[in-house]
Amino acid sequence: FVHSKLMCWLTVSEALEVSRYLGEEEPEWELLRDEIRSEIEQLGFCEEYQSYIAAYDLRAPDAALLWIILSGFHPPDHPRSIGTARFVMKHLFRSGSLYRYIYDDALPGGEGAFHICTSWLIEA
């Protein structure tokens, strides 16, 4: 899932910030961060939708993709941020709330709206 990969990127990025604060250099962490970012950019973005997608092999919206913006991976005004926010809103916003996703996750019951997702959208 792209969100999981994004959280890996964010973890390594933040660990680098801490190491720099402590006066340490971690070049292998920089390489890892850059590799993760490149993978997300290449495999997690759908040119057709102009948006990041739920997973490399699942061209579906996921509100967790808003973390592309919230994490600083891209600034809010970046074309990929704007496209992702639009894609999420178009497909997941219903009755004033945002659904996390709408694809079959093999769990019993239907998907419901999550207020935290709506908060991510507002902040993004």
C-alpha positions in Angstrom: 0.0 0.0 0.0 1.3 3.5 -0.9 0.4 4.9 2.5 2.5 2.2 4.2 5.4 3.0 1.9 4.9 6.7 2.6 5.1 6.0 6.4 8.4 4.2 5.8 9.7 7.2 3.9 8.5 9.6 6.7 10.1 7.4 9.4 13.5 7.4 7.7 13.2 11.2 6.9 12.5 11.9 10.6 15.2 9.6 11.8 17.6 11.6 9.6 16.5 14.8 11.1 17.1 13.4 14.6 20.5 12.1 13.6 21.5 15.5 12.2 20.3 17.2 15.3 22.6 14.8 17.3 25.5 15.7 15.0 25.5 12.3 13.2 25.5 11.6 9.5 23.7 8.6 8.1 24.4 8.4 4.4 22.8 4.9 4.1 19.6 6.3 5.6 19.6 9.1 3.0 20.0 6.5 0.2 17.1 4.4 1.7 14.9 7.5 2.0 15.6 8.4 -1.6 15.0 4.9 -2.8 11.6 4.7 -1.0 10.6 8.1 -2.4 11.6 7.0 -6.0 9.6 3.8 -5.7 6.5 5.7 -4.5 6.8 8.3 -7.3 7.3 5.6 -10.0 4.9 2.9 -8.8 2.4 4.7 -6.6 1.3 7.4 -8.9 -1.3 6.9 -11.7 -0.8 9.2 -14.7 -4.3 8.5 -15.9 -5.9 9.7 -12.6 -3.2 12.3 -11.9 -3.2 10.9 -8.4 -1.5 8.5 -6.0 -3.4 5.3 -5.7 -4.1 2.9 -2.9 -1.4 0.3 -3.8 1.0 -0.3 -6.7 -1.4 -2.8 -8.2 -4.7 -1.2 -7.0 -5.8 1.9 -8.8 -8.3 3.0 -6.2 -8.6 6.0 -3.9 -7.6 5.9 -0.3 -8.0 8.8 2.1 -4.7 7.9 3.7 -3.1 9.2 0.5 -3.7 12.7 1.9 -0.6 12.0 4.0 1.3 12.7 0.8 0.5 16.3 1.6 0.4 16.1 5.4 3.8 14.4 5.6 5.6 17.0 3.5 6.3 14.5 0.7 4.9 17.1 -1.6 3.8 20.6 -0.7 0.0 21.3 -0.9 0.3 23.2 -4.1 2.2 20.5 -6.0 0.3 19.1 -9.0 0.5 15.6 -7.6 -0.9 16.8 -4.2 -3.8 18.7 -5.9 -4.6 15.7 -8.1 -4.5 13.3 -5.2 -6.8 15.5 -3.1 -9.2 15.9 -6.0 -9.2 12.1 -6.6 -9.9 11.3 -3.0 -12.7 13.9 -2.7 -14.3 12.9 -6.0 -14.5 9.2 -5.0 -14.7 9.1 -1.2 -16.5 12.2 -0.1 -20.2 11.4 0.7 -22.8 13.2 2.9 -20.3 15.6 4.4 -17.8 12.9 5.5 -14.9 11.2 3.9 -14.6 7.4 3.6 -11.2 5.9 4.1 -11.6 3.7 1.0 -14.4 1.8 -0.8 -12.6 -1.2 -2.3 -13.2 -4.7 -1.0 -10.9 -5.3 2.0 -12.2 -8.9 2.7 -13.5 -7.7 6.1 -17.2 -8.3 7.1 -19.6 -5.4 6.9 -19.6 -2.3 4.9 -17.2 0.6 5.0 -18.2 3.7 7.0 -17.0 7.3 6.9 -14.2 8.3 9.3 -14.1 11.7 10.8 -10.3 11.5 11.1 -10.2 11.2 7.3 -12.3 14.3 7.0 -9.9 16.1 9.3 -7.0 15.0 7.0 -8.8 16.5 4.1 -9.4 19.7 5.8 -5.8 20.0 6.9 -4.5 19.0 3.5 
